[in-house]
Amino acid sequence: MAKRTQIGLEVEAALKEALAHRRGEIALPMREVAPISKERVREIRKAVSTNLDDFERRFCLPRRTVEAWEQGRNLNHAALVLMTVIDREPEAVERALTKMRALT
């Protein structure tokens, strides 16, 4: 029999845990992510910027992308995450983008 590796043991334990959860034997922590609405995208954008051009400049998001989100198109998980961070910490996004621009 081959030596069992640490990663193999971890995968085996994770699979056993997943099966126990599926059978209802244990509860695992879960987080539900509610989809973002087109109205919420517009609210966030208006709260942090004077207009679409300003929003595009500050957050490096193409105007057409933001317009699509505000019309309910392409509202995927990435849009939700980014708009949530912009809503809560717009300066953090700007700082990160400033550092990114400096590296390129």
Sequence and secondary structure as in RCSB ss.txt:
>XXXX:A:sequence
MAKRTQIGLEVEAALKEALAHRRGEIALPMREVAPISKERVREIRKAVSTNLDDFERRFCLPRRTVEAWEQGRNL
NHAALVLMTVIDREPEAVERALTKMRALT
>XXXX:A:secstr
     HHHHHHHHHHHHHHHHHTTSS           HHHHHHHHHHH SSHHHHHHHHT  HHHHHHHHTTSS 
 HHHHHHHHHHHH HHHHHHHHHHHHHH 
